[in-house]
Amino acid sequence: MRAARRVVLSRPIACLLTDSPTASVRLLTLNRPEQLNAMNAELCQALHDELGRIAAERACRVVILTGAGRGFCAGLDLRGYGPAPGADGTDPARDRLTNQEHMSRLILRLRATPQPVIAAVNGPAAGFGLALALGSDLRFAAAGAVFRVAFANVGVSNCDMATSWLLPRLVGAARAHELMLTARRFDAAEAERIGLVAEVVPPERLLDRARQAAAQIAQWAPWGVRLTKQGMWAALEIASEQAAVEYEDRQQIMATHGAAPPEAVSAYLEKRPAEFAD
């Protein structure tokens, strides 16, 4: 049991680097540069674990996700994903579903993470890598980054890892259909033009730009930011304007009973920066 526990604890060190450039910002770096950070079960589990820990940390207000080396995430590791937790080899169909859910639930975990997640796309983002970017709340790209819906590479549907749900909501249905059916590569300039990324910057400025956005987010009341993230994602699924407004009303009433509004008003009237507790 002790040996197994040591292996689990080593995963984030081996394939996922974590750093805190400021007390309120956590930087997660996919660390398989020789494979362009292609996803396997070890890296996927490390992300699950780290995002779970971050979700419980009130001091962390923003997460930045990027890749080591020249790639963001080139997709699934075609040399082998490896067994996900619970895939024990006793039932092939069940094991395949276990692996599939291990991957797809990571995209859902990005949404479930209370803190906003900023994807700093430093290189190729294909298949699973594109899904990681789509599932983040905000995206910046280096000038040399390229994107592709690439699941068709292995002969399966390009509707995978929530891409069929996320991509049309970010770039529109017509453009999403074209990108998914052709599976063509598109560059950072096109990604910015169609609204997939917020800004394209030189590679050497990418992390600084992501940190700048993180600082802008972190200056606001943490609960208000978390409710904004939650509300924005919920609004994508709400069927009517009236239902969305009713949801917003309830969020606002909850927020006004917090400690942040009195501090925000006082800071404004006193012409000073607000100081919000975690």
C-alpha positions in Angstrom: 0.0 0.0 0.0 2.8 2.4 0.8 4.6 1.8 -2.5 1.4 2.4 -4.5 0.7 5.7 -2.6 4.2 6.9 -3.4 3.5 6.3 -7.2 0.3 8.3 -7.0 2.0 11.2 -5.2 4.7 11.3 -7.9 2.4 11.8 -10.8 2.1 15.6 -10.6 5.8 15.9 -10.3 6.5 13.6 -13.2 4.0 14.9 -15.8 2.4 18.0 -14.3 4.3 21.0 -13.0 2.6 23.3 -10.6 3.7 26.8 -9.6 2.2 29.8 -7.8 3.5 33.0 -9.5 1.4 34.9 -7.0 -0.6 33.8 -3.9 -3.8 34.0 -5.9 -2.7 32.4 -9.2 -1.8 28.7 -9.8 0.1 27.8 -12.9 -0.3 24.2 -14.2 2.1 23.0 -16.9 1.6 19.8 -18.8 5.0 18.2 -18.6 5.5 15.7 -21.3 7.4 17.9 -23.8 9.0 15.1 -25.8 5.5 13.9 -26.7 4.1 17.5 -27.2 2.3 16.9 -23.9 0.1 14.1 -25.5 -2.4 12.9 -22.9 -2.1 9.6 -21.2 -3.8 8.2 -18.1 -1.0 9.4 -15.8 -1.2 13.0 -17.0 -5.0 12.9 -17.0 -5.1 11.7 -13.4 -2.6 14.3 -12.3 -4.8 17.0 -13.7 -7.9 15.5 -12.0 -6.0 15.4 -8.7 -4.6 18.9 -8.9 -7.8 20.5 -10.0 -9.6 18.8 -7.2 -7.1 20.2 -4.7 -7.3 23.7 -6.2 -11.1 23.7 -6.0 -10.8 23.5 -2.2 -8.2 26.3 -1.9 -9.9 29.6 -1.2 -6.6 31.5 -1.6 -6.3 30.4 -5.2 -8.5 32.7 -7.4 -7.3 31.9 -10.9 -5.7 28.9 -12.7 -3.5 29.1 -15.8 -3.0 26.0 -17.9 -0.2 25.7 -20.4 2.3 23.1 -21.9 6.0 22.6 -21.4 8.2 22.9 -24.5 6.8 23.7 -27.9 3.3 22.1 -27.5 0.2 22.7 -25.5 -1.3 19.2 -25.9 -1.1 17.3 -29.2 -4.0 15.1 -28.2 -4.2 11.5 -27.1 -0.9 9.6 -26.8 -1.3 7.2 -29.7 1.4 4.9 -28.3 -1.0 4.1 -25.6 -3.2 5.8 -23.0 -2.7 3.3 -20.3 -5.3 2.1 -17.8 -7.4 4.6 -16.0 -8.2 4.0 -12.3 -10.7 1.1 -12.2 -9.7 -0.4 -15.5 -8.4 -3.8 -14.3 -8.4 -5.9 -17.5 -11.3 -8.1 -16.4 -13.9 -6.7 -18.9 -12.6 -5.0 -22.1 -15.9 -3.1 -22.8 -16.1 -1.8 -19.3 -12.4 -0.9 -19.3 -12.7 1.1 -22.5 -15.7 3.0 -21.1 -13.7 3.6 -17.9 -10.8 5.1 -19.9 -13.2 7.2 -22.0 -15.0 8.6 -19.0 -11.6 9.3 -17.3 -10.8 11.6 -20.2 -14.1 13.2 -20.8 -14.8 14.0 -17.2 -11.6 16.0 -17.1 -13.2 18.5 -19.5 -16.2 18.6 -17.1 -13.9 19.1 -14.2 -12.5 22.3 -15.8 -16.0 23.7 -15.7 -16.7 22.4 -12.2 -13.5 24.0 -10.9 -14.7 27.2 -9.0 -11.8 29.3 -10.1 -11.6 30.6 -13.7 -9.2 28.6 -15.8 -7.1 30.5 -18.4 -5.6 28.3 -21.2 -2.3 29.7 -22.4 -2.0 27.8 -25.7 1.7 27.8 -26.5 1.7 25.3 -29.4 -0.3 22.6 -31.1 -3.7 22.0 -29.5 -5.3 19.0 -31.2 -8.0 16.6 -30.2 -7.8 16.3 -26.5 -5.6 19.4 -26.4 -8.2 21.4 -28.2 -10.9 20.1 -25.8 -8.8 21.4 -22.9 -8.6 24.8 -24.4 -12.4 24.8 -25.2 -13.2 23.7 -21.7 -11.2 26.6 -20.1 -12.9 29.9 -19.4 -10.5 32.1 -21.3 -7.9 31.4 -24.0 -4.8 33.2 -25.2 -2.6 31.8 -27.9 1.0 32.2 -29.0 1.5 33.3 -32.6 2.7 29.9 -33.6 -0.1 27.9 -32.0 -2.2 25.6 -34.2 -5.6 24.0 -33.5 -7.4 20.9 -34.9 -10.3 18.7 -34.1 -8.3 15.6 -34.6 -10.3 12.6 -33.2 -11.0 11.5 -36.8 -7.2 10.7 -37.0 -7.9 7.4 -35.3 -11.0 6.6 -37.3 -13.6 7.7 -34.7 -16.2 10.5 -34.5 -14.9 14.1 -34.1 -17.7 14.5 -31.5 -15.6 13.8 -28.5 -14.5 15.3 -25.2 -17.4 17.8 -25.2 -16.1 19.3 -28.5 -19.5 19.0 -30.2 -21.1 21.0 -27.4 -18.3 23.6 -26.7 -17.1 24.5 -30.1 -20.4 25.7 -31.6 -21.1 27.8 -28.5 -17.7 29.5 -28.9 -17.5 30.0 -32.6 -21.0 29.4 -33.9 -22.6 26.3 -35.4 -21.7 27.0 -39.1 -18.0 27.4 -38.4 -17.9 24.5 -35.9 -19.5 22.2 -38.5 -16.8 23.1 -41.0 -13.9 22.6 -38.6 -15.3 19.3 -37.3 -16.2 17.8 -40.6 -13.0 18.8 -42.4 -10.8 18.2 -39.4 -8.4 20.8 -40.9 -5.7 22.6 -39.0 -6.2 26.3 -38.4 -3.7 28.8 -37.0 -3.8 31.2 -34.1 -4.7 34.2 -36.3 -7.8 32.4 -37.5 -8.6 31.2 -34.0 -8.6 34.9 -32.9 -10.7 36.0 -35.9 -13.4 33.4 -35.2 -13.5 34.2 -31.5 -11.9 31.0 -30.2 -9.1 32.9 -28.4 -9.2 36.3 -26.8 -5.8 37.4 -28.1 -2.7 36.2 -30.0 0.6 37.3 -28.7 4.3 36.6 -29.4 5.4 33.3 -27.7 7.6 35.1 -25.2 4.7 37.2 -24.0 2.1 34.4 -23.7 2.5 33.7 -20.0 2.8 37.3 -19.1 -0.5 38.0 -21.0 -2.2 35.1 -19.1 -0.9 36.4 -15.8 -2.1 39.9 -16.6 -5.6 38.6 -17.2 -5.3 36.5 -14.1 -4.4 39.6 -12.0 -7.3 41.5 -13.5 -9.7 38.7 -12.4 -8.1 38.2 -9.0 -8.7 41.8 -8.0 -12.4 41.2 -7.7 -14.4 39.6 -4.9 -13.6 35.9 -5.1 -17.2 34.7 -4.6 -18.5 37.2 -7.2 -16.0 35.8 -9.7 -16.9 32.2 -8.9 -20.6 33.0 -9.3 -19.9 34.7 -12.6 -18.1 31.7 -13.9 -20.9 29.4 -12.7 -23.6 31.7 -14.1 -21.9 32.1 -17.5 -21.7 28.4 -18.1 -25.2 27.9 -16.8 -26.5 30.5 -19.2 -25.3 28.4 -22.1 -27.7 25.7 -21.1 -30.7 27.9 -20.1 -33.4 27.8 -22.7 -35.0 31.3 -22.2 -34.0 34.8 -21.3 -36.6 34.9 -18.5 -35.1 31.7 -17.0 -31.6 33.2 -17.2 -32.7 36.4 -15.5 -34.4 34.5 -12.7 -31.1 32.5 -12.2 -29.1 35.8 -12.1 -31.6 37.3 -9.6 -30.9 34.4 -7.2 -27.2 34.6 -7.6 -27.2 38.3 -6.9 -29.3 38.0 -3.7 -26.9 35.3 -2.5 -23.9 37.6 -3.3 -25.3 40.6 -1.5 -25.4 38.7 1.8 -21.6 38.2 1.6 -18.8 40.2 3.1 -17.6 41.6 -0.3 -20.3 44.2 -1.2 -19.8 46.5 1.9 -16.0 46.4 1.3 -16.5 47.1 -2.4 -18.8 50.1 -1.7 -16.5 51.5 1.0 -13.4 51.2 -1.2 -15.2 53.0 -4.0 -16.3 55.9 -1.8 -12.9 56.1 -0.1 -11.1 56.0 -3.4 -8.9 53.1 -2.4 -8.4 49.5 -3.7 -10.8 47.0 -2.2 -9.3 44.3 -0.1 -11.3 41.1 -0.4 -10.8 38.1 2.0 -10.4 34.7 0.4 
